[in-house]
Amino acid sequence: MQTFIDPVAQQVWEFENDVAVAVSPTGVRSFTTHSGQSLSVPTTLVPYVKPAPTAAQLLADAQAARITYIDQQYETLEHANIAYLGTTFQADDYSQDLIARVLLAQGGTAPAGFGWYDVANTKILMTNAQLQGLANAIYARNEPLFNNKQTKKATIRAATTVAAVQAVIW
């Protein structure tokens, strides 16, 4: 990576190593891609060495990365399929939302032949109570996951070293 700064705007520019940099006799730099295309950049760019990140920046970066990791782990587990009534159902956001909408729309009375499709796309006949049971099973699984996520994120935010941040795992 090649790094330059525009001292007028104090903006840092980074280019891949395959970008060619030519310097005119007057000191103006021009930038050309590996395919020969000229890049439109300020004529005031000069080479720049980024300062090393501070300990506080390293900690903040580690915290942000670990929180992203924890959120991703939570999302994966929260949307995992769930076993119920001797089969397995999808529990992604769309499925959870649809279950809630169906329960609300039915008002406690399932029409004759009502069913919910499992992951094998087999219609499983259900009463409203059974559909509510599926919603409750998803909630019962997801609530501890959410609490765990919140606890881990609080631990990450309270950490004072990168090592302490990285020690937080799902």
Secondary structure, DSSP 8 states (H G I E B T S, - for coil): -EEEEETTTTEEEEE-TTSEEEE-TTS-EEEE-TTS-B----TT-EE-------HHHHHHHHHHHHHHHHHHHHHHHHTS-EEETTEEE--SHHHHHHHHHHHHHHTT---TT-EEE-TT--EEE--HHHHHHHHHHHHHHHHHHHHHHHHHHHHHHH--SHHHHHT---
